[in-house]
Amino acid sequence: MIAEPGKTMELKFNGKIKTAKLPGQKRPADQAVLRMPTLMGVESACKQELTALGFEAAQIAVSDASVTLTVPWEKMPAAVAALNLNLRTAERVLLHLVDFNVQNFADFIAAVDAVPFEKYLDPGYFIDIVGYSRDSKLSSVPALQRLLKKAVIKRLQNYSPAAATCNVNGIWEENRNLGSDRLQFSLVRDKFSLDLDTSGEALYKRSYRPLNHPAPIRETLAAAILYFAHFLPNCENHREVLLDPVCGSGTFLIEAALLLTHTAPGLKRAFRAEKMRLVGEAVFLQARSEAESRSYLYSPPVAQQPLYNLLFGADIDKRALKSAQENAQRAGVSAYINWTCADLTAYAPGGIMPFPQVQAAERVLVLANPPYGERLGDEVQVARLHKAFKQLLFQKTEAFAAAAPAPERRQHNYYELKKKYRFSIITHCADLEKQLACKANKRRKLYNGMLPCTLYQYF
């Protein structure tokens, strides 16, 4: 008999018989819930992406660091393929299996015993279980992993169609060479949630950047900042150019080039769901074909508007610049990005851009992720960079500067952004606005790695 939520059942736990009520609610069998974890503050960008992919607002729900999408079960495989290939700001695509409130191990065992794992998992695949517990009565992650793995094996032994071949002498055989199914759980304030990972490697691993540059910005965060800065519509409709004057390994520019060419970020990598029985390779082949047909890299339009001389990157570090160029080449977008080695603090005082095309442009978006003084640089270097941004992009508000005495000017918003520029900078430095002597038009709280940061936007 298959246990169902809401029913009671007897369990033997620590040698004692206990009666447990199965917590949670039964999910409709004809609906699938896909969950996309995001970095904190990036949720709205992920929702925007889902809408652009054709999903309706009623299907989408947003919570802290997570966006969920509900689709009919028969459309789940195609949705999994499309999301993995196309999403730029999500960290993973997870198939949500169950959630329930639990405060003791007897109820936990009863609840996970009722999950039909045989419906979701691949016979013979290795079962990998990861997760965490926070602010909950059940705090031992190893114990939760052990009990969950035991429940999974028990279900598969009893109900899997492949039980006759995989269950050898009472032992369920797992083979990593066949593949792996990754179950991911969270237990937060006594609420347990369980998902099946369809991505494999995290989605920010686009395959174009090896991890050899100090303190790079994550690709998913860079893509979200491009959304927040309204890069694509301004670039396509107004020929606004993009400059990153401290480009490092080139993440902003490569993500911008992928956006500009309408190229899905996952086209050059593989996903776990391609080998999963629930999804499979066929739907990914179809989704890849559709994504390639939209990309200017794979299917250039007949009347394509010139996309060159729109993206520019500069950095003082020649090695970082070489790494950025190699990354762009791996991503297939090197032809769309212009690079130069230049010191921001050297050219900023004269207000001369390191590229003549940027100097002559009518509209310029300057995007920057400079050192914060935490992982790279120190406070003096950070202040010098901020001063350079001020010299390059801002000008005095002459009426206020002339009228106010010097001590008062130092405490007020007496600089303004030059007319042709928009400026977005992410930093951990709390004194940025004071150092620029100009309050941002918009601020957004984000995390870069584990560092709480702010995206300051001037326009």
RAJO-V772590 format. One record per residue. RES is the residue in three letters. SS is DSSP state (a for helix, b for strand, c for the rest). PHI is phi as a letter, one per 20 degrees, with the letter a starting at -180 (NA if undefined). PSI is psi in radians with two decimals (none if undefined). Layout:
[[RES/SS/PHI/PSI] [RES/SS/PHI/PSI]]
This chain:
[[MET/c/NA/2.31] [ILE/c/e/2.19] [ALA/c/f/2.54] [GLU/c/c/2.63] [PRO/c/g/2.47] [GLY/c/n/-0.39] [LYS/c/e/2.88] [THR/b/d/2.67] [MET/b/b/2.73] [GLU/b/e/2.36] [LEU/b/c/2.52] [LYS/b/e/2.00] [PHE/b/c/2.14] [ASN/c/l/0.68] [GLY/c/n/0.00] [LYS/b/d/2.57] [ILE/b/e/2.18] [LYS/b/c/2.54] [THR/b/e/2.22] [ALA/b/c/2.43] [LYS/b/e/2.29] [LEU/c/f/2.06] [PRO/c/e/3.02] [GLY/c/n/3.06] [GLN/c/d/2.62] [LYS/c/f/2.20] [ARG/c/e/2.44] [PRO/c/g/2.32] [ALA/c/f/-0.37] [ASP/c/e/0.15] [GLN/b/c/2.47] [ALA/b/d/2.41] [VAL/b/d/2.10] [LEU/b/d/2.28] [ARG/b/d/2.29] [MET/b/d/1.78] [PRO/b/f/2.52] [THR/c/c/2.91] [LEU/c/f/2.62] [MET/c/g/2.30] [GLY/c/n/-0.13] [VAL/c/d/-0.08] [GLU/a/g/-0.74] [SER/a/f/-0.57] [ALA/a/f/-0.69] [CYS/a/f/-0.73] [LYS/a/f/-0.72] [GLN/a/f/-0.69] [GLU/a/f/-0.76] [LEU/a/f/-0.71] [THR/a/f/-0.73] [ALA/a/f/-0.47] [LEU/c/e/-0.05] [GLY/c/o/0.06] [PHE/c/e/2.58] [GLU/c/e/2.70] [ALA/a/g/-0.59] [ALA/a/f/-0.35] [GLN/a/e/-0.23] [ILE/b/d/2.37] [ALA/b/c/2.46] [VAL/b/d/2.33] [SER/b/c/-3.13] [ASP/c/f/2.13] [ALA/c/l/0.48] [SER/b/b/2.47] [VAL/b/c/2.31] [THR/b/d/2.60] [LEU/b/c/2.22] [THR/b/d/2.22] [VAL/b/c/2.72] [PRO/b/g/2.50] [TRP/a/g/-0.66] [GLU/a/f/-0.33] [LYS/a/e/-0.01] [MET/a/g/-0.81] [PRO/a/g/-0.79] [ALA/a/f/-0.65] [ALA/a/f/-0.74] [VAL/a/g/-0.78] [ALA/a/f/-0.81] [ALA/a/f/-0.73] [LEU/a/f/-0.80] [ASN/a/f/-0.72] [LEU/a/f/-0.64] [ASN/a/d/-0.45] [LEU/c/f/2.29] [ARG/c/d/-0.40] [THR/c/d/-0.15] [ALA/c/e/2.66] [GLU/c/e/-0.60] [ARG/c/b/2.93] [VAL/c/d/2.06] [LEU/b/d/2.43] [LEU/b/e/2.02] [HIS/b/f/2.27] [LEU/b/d/-0.85] [VAL/b/a/2.69] [ASP/b/b/2.61] [PHE/b/a/2.79] [ASN/b/e/2.40] [VAL/c/b/2.48] [GLN/c/c/-0.05] [ASN/c/b/2.81] [PHE/a/f/-0.53] [ALA/a/f/-0.79] [ASP/a/f/-0.61] [PHE/a/f/-0.81] [ILE/a/f/-0.75] [ALA/a/f/-0.72] [ALA/a/f/-0.81] [VAL/a/f/-0.47] [ASP/a/f/-0.41] [ALA/c/e/-0.13] [VAL/c/f/2.22] [PRO/c/f/1.25] [PHE/a/f/-0.48] [GLU/a/f/-0.40] [LYS/a/f/-0.50] [TYR/a/d/-0.58] [LEU/c/e/2.71] [ASP/c/e/2.24] [PRO/c/g/2.30] [GLY/c/n/-0.24] [TYR/b/f/2.60] [PHE/b/f/2.40] [ILE/b/d/1.93] [ASP/b/d/2.25] [ILE/b/c/2.14] [VAL/b/c/2.75] [GLY/b/r/-3.02] [TYR/b/b/2.79] [SER/b/c/2.36] [ARG/b/b/2.26] [ASP/c/l/0.73] [SER/c/c/2.71] [LYS/c/f/-0.59] [LEU/c/e/1.72] [SER/c/d/-0.21] [SER/c/e/1.87] [VAL/a/f/-0.77] [PRO/a/g/-0.67] [ALA/a/f/-0.71] [LEU/a/f/-0.73] [GLN/a/f/-0.77] [ARG/a/f/-0.80] [LEU/a/f/-0.65] [LEU/a/f/-0.75] [LYS/a/f/-0.72] [LYS/a/f/-0.73] [ALA/a/f/-0.69] [VAL/a/f/-0.86] [ILE/a/f/-0.72] [LYS/a/f/-0.77] [ARG/a/f/-0.78] [LEU/a/f/-0.68] [GLN/a/f/-0.62] [ASN/a/e/-0.55] [TYR/a/c/-0.19] [SER/c/f/2.38] [PRO/c/f/-0.36] [ALA/c/e/0.27] [ALA/a/g/-0.61] [ALA/a/f/-0.55] [THR/a/e/-0.54] [CYS/a/e/-0.35] [ASN/b/e/1.67] [VAL/b/d/2.03] [ASN/c/l/0.69] [GLY/c/n/0.09] [ILE/b/d/2.20] [TRP/b/f/2.09] [GLU/c/e/2.33] [GLU/c/c/2.39] [ASN/b/c/1.91] [ARG/b/f/-0.48] [ASN/b/f/-0.47] [LEU/b/f/-0.70] [GLY/b/q/-3.10] [SER/b/b/2.52] [ASP/b/d/2.21] [ARG/b/d/1.98] [LEU/b/e/2.33] [GLN/b/c/2.13] [PHE/b/d/2.76] [SER/b/c/2.50] [LEU/b/c/1.78] [VAL/b/c/2.10] [ARG/c/l/0.79] [ASP/c/m/0.20] [LYS/b/d/2.09] [PHE/b/e/2.35] [SER/b/c/2.39] [LEU/b/c/2.31] [ASP/b/c/2.76] [LEU/b/d/2.15] [ASP/b/f/2.26] [THR/c/d/-0.09] [SER/c/e/-0.68] [GLY/c/n/-1.98] [GLU/c/f/2.55] [ALA/c/g/2.61] [LEU/c/f/-0.36] [TYR/c/f/-0.24] [LYS/c/e/1.48] [ARG/c/f/-0.27] [SER/c/n/0.00] [TYR/c/e/-0.20] [ARG/c/c/1.95] [PRO/c/f/2.69] [LEU/c/e/1.22] [ASN/c/c/0.21] [HIS/c/d/2.33] [PRO/c/f/2.34] [ALA/c/l/0.92] [PRO/c/f/2.73] [ILE/c/e/2.44] [ARG/c/f/2.48] [GLU/a/g/-0.69] [THR/a/f/-0.63] [LEU/a/f/-0.71] [ALA/a/f/-0.76] [ALA/a/f/-0.71] [ALA/a/f/-0.71] [ILE/a/f/-0.62] [LEU/a/f/-0.67] [TYR/a/f/-0.81] [PHE/a/f/-0.53] [ALA/c/e/0.01] [HIS/c/l/0.75] [PHE/a/f/-0.94] [LEU/a/f/-0.88] [PRO/a/f/-0.64] [ASN/a/f/-0.62] [CYS/a/f/-0.81] [GLU/a/f/-0.68] [ASN/a/e/-0.44] [HIS/a/c/0.12] [ARG/c/l/0.61] [GLU/c/f/2.27] [VAL/b/e/2.74] [LEU/b/d/2.27] [LEU/b/c/2.24] [ASP/b/d/1.81] [PRO/c/f/-0.15] [VAL/c/c/1.09] [CYS/c/f/-0.32] [GLY/c/l/-2.19] [SER/c/e/0.12] [GLY/c/n/0.31] [THR/a/f/-0.82] [PHE/a/g/-0.81] [LEU/a/f/-0.66] [ILE/a/f/-0.76] [GLU/a/f/-0.65] [ALA/a/f/-0.70] [ALA/a/f/-0.68] [LEU/a/f/-0.70] [LEU/a/f/-0.83] [LEU/a/f/-0.60] [THR/c/e/0.11] [HIS/c/l/0.74] [THR/c/d/2.16] [ALA/c/f/2.36] [PRO/c/f/-0.28] [GLY/c/d/0.21] [LEU/c/f/-0.45] [LYS/c/d/0.31] [ARG/c/c/2.93] [ALA/c/d/2.86] [PHE/c/c/2.61] [ARG/a/f/-0.65] [ALA/a/f/-0.30] [GLU/a/f/-0.43] [LYS/a/d/0.15] [MET/c/e/2.42] [ARG/c/g/-0.62] [LEU/c/f/-0.49] [VAL/c/d/-1.28] [GLY/c/n/2.95] [GLU/a/f/-0.56] [ALA/a/f/-0.77] [VAL/a/f/-0.53] [PHE/a/f/-0.67] [LEU/a/f/-0.74] [GLN/a/f/-0.78] [ALA/a/f/-0.65] [ARG/a/f/-0.73] [SER/a/f/-0.74] [GLU/a/f/-0.71] [ALA/a/f/-0.70] [GLU/a/f/-0.60] [SER/a/f/-0.41] [ARG/a/e/-0.34] [SER/c/e/2.33] [TYR/c/f/-0.35] [LEU/c/f/-0.59] [TYR/c/d/-0.56] [SER/c/c/1.34] [PRO/c/f/2.28] [PRO/c/f/2.69] [VAL/c/f/-0.78] [ALA/c/d/0.86] [GLN/c/f/2.24] [GLN/c/f/2.38] [PRO/c/g/2.26] [LEU/c/d/0.02] [TYR/c/e/2.84] [ASN/c/l/0.62] [LEU/c/d/-0.36] [LEU/b/c/2.25] [PHE/b/c/2.35] [GLY/b/c/2.38] [ALA/b/c/2.64] [ASP/b/b/2.63] [ILE/c/f/-0.39] [ASP/c/e/1.96] [LYS/a/f/-0.61] [ARG/a/f/-0.71] [ALA/a/f/-0.69] [LEU/a/f/-0.71] [LYS/a/f/-0.71] [SER/a/f/-0.72] [ALA/a/f/-0.75] [GLN/a/f/-0.69] [GLU/a/f/-0.68] [ASN/a/f/-0.76] [ALA/a/f/-0.64] [GLN/a/f/-0.73] [ARG/a/f/-0.61] [ALA/a/f/-0.20] [GLY/c/n/0.28] [VAL/c/c/0.27] [SER/a/f/-0.52] [ALA/a/f/-0.28] [TYR/a/e/-0.08] [ILE/b/c/2.34] [ASN/b/d/2.36] [TRP/b/c/2.63] [THR/b/b/2.65] [CYS/b/e/2.04] [ALA/c/b/2.57] [ASP/c/e/1.97] [LEU/a/g/-0.73] [THR/a/f/-0.27] [ALA/a/e/-0.73] [TYR/a/e/-0.29] [ALA/a/f/-0.74] [PRO/a/g/-0.54] [GLY/a/e/-0.10] [GLY/c/m/0.40] [ILE/c/d/2.14] [MET/c/f/2.64] [PRO/c/f/-0.07] [PHE/c/c/2.26] [PRO/a/f/-0.55] [GLN/a/f/-0.65] [VAL/a/f/-0.69] [GLN/a/f/-0.65] [ALA/a/e/-0.21] [ALA/c/f/2.59] [GLU/c/e/-0.50] [ARG/c/c/2.36] [VAL/b/c/2.24] [LEU/b/d/2.09] [VAL/b/d/2.14] [LEU/b/c/2.35] [ALA/b/b/2.47] [ASN/c/c/1.30] [PRO/c/f/2.91] [PRO/c/g/2.52] [TYR/c/e/-0.20] [GLY/c/n/0.08] [GLU/c/d/-1.13] [ARG/c/e/-0.61] [LEU/c/c/2.54] [GLY/c/m/-3.03] [ASP/c/c/3.13] [GLU/a/f/-0.60] [VAL/a/f/-0.78] [GLN/a/f/-0.71] [VAL/a/f/-0.78] [ALA/a/f/-0.66] [ARG/a/f/-0.71] [LEU/a/f/-0.75] [HIS/a/f/-0.68] [LYS/a/f/-0.68] [ALA/a/f/-0.73] [PHE/a/f/-0.72] [LYS/a/f/-0.78] [GLN/a/f/-0.63] [LEU/a/f/-0.68] [LEU/a/d/-0.27] [PHE/b/d/2.78] [GLN/b/c/2.75] [LYS/b/f/2.53] [THR/c/e/1.68] [GLU/a/g/-0.71] [ALA/a/f/-0.77] [PHE/a/f/-0.71] [ALA/a/f/-0.61] [ALA/a/f/-0.55] [ALA/a/e/-0.54] [ALA/c/e/2.53] [PRO/c/f/2.75] [ALA/a/g/-0.82] [PRO/a/g/-0.62] [GLU/a/f/-0.62] [ARG/a/f/-0.61] [ARG/c/f/-0.30] [GLN/c/d/0.00] [HIS/c/c/3.05] [ASN/c/e/1.40] [TYR/c/d/0.18] [TYR/b/d/2.71] [GLU/b/c/2.73] [LEU/b/f/2.39] [LYS/c/f/2.63] [LYS/c/g/-0.73] [LYS/c/e/-0.05] [TYR/b/d/2.62] [ARG/b/c/2.57] [PHE/b/c/2.18] [SER/b/c/2.22] [ILE/b/c/2.29] [ILE/b/d/2.29] [THR/b/b/2.73] [HIS/c/e/-0.20] [CYS/c/f/2.14] [ALA/c/f/-0.23] [ASP/c/e/0.25] [LEU/a/g/-0.89] [GLU/a/f/-0.65] [LYS/a/f/-0.72] [GLN/a/f/-0.53] [LEU/a/e/-0.20] [ALA/c/l/0.64] [CYS/c/b/2.21] [LYS/c/f/2.46] [ALA/c/f/2.63] [ASN/c/f/-0.51] [LYS/b/b/2.51] [ARG/b/c/2.49] [ARG/b/c/2.21] [LYS/b/f/2.21] [LEU/b/c/2.98] [TYR/b/c/2.26] [ASN/b/d/1.84] [GLY/c/m/-2.26] [MET/c/e/0.02] [LEU/b/e/2.20] [PRO/b/f/2.23] [CYS/b/c/2.99] [THR/b/c/2.35] [LEU/b/e/1.96] [TYR/b/e/2.22] [GLN/b/d/2.21] [TYR/b/d/2.32] [PHE/c/b/none]]
